[in-house]
Amino acid sequence: MSEATASMSEPGVVRLAGVLDYRSGPALRKQGKALIAGSEGVDVVIDCSAVQRSTSVGLSLLLAFMRDAGAAGKRCQVRGMPDDMREIAEVYDLDEVLAT
């Protein structure tokens, strides 16, 4: 298993990488919240293109990051969601909320 990370890959883009599950979720939550809070500008993109595998924890993180962005007065967009995340989102009827 690879280590999961949240990093600012470019201004306004939070990049999630690795395996998103119950082991990585708490640390990613803290990292992502801090990155969003420190991001300049009104737009934040959560880039999931480097996510290797995700459980429902990944969707929970995305929803939390969207709330963080909204609370900071920023617009949030998700891009590069892998198929396993997209399938879980469809089961929970979150595919429209997390539309990329």
Buried (B, 14 or more C-beta within 10 A) or exposed (E): EEEBBBBBBEEBBBBBBBBBBEEBBEEBBEBBBBBBEEBEEEEBBBBBEBBEBBBBBBBBBBBBBBEBBEEBEBEBBBEBBBEBBBEBBEEEEBBEEBEB
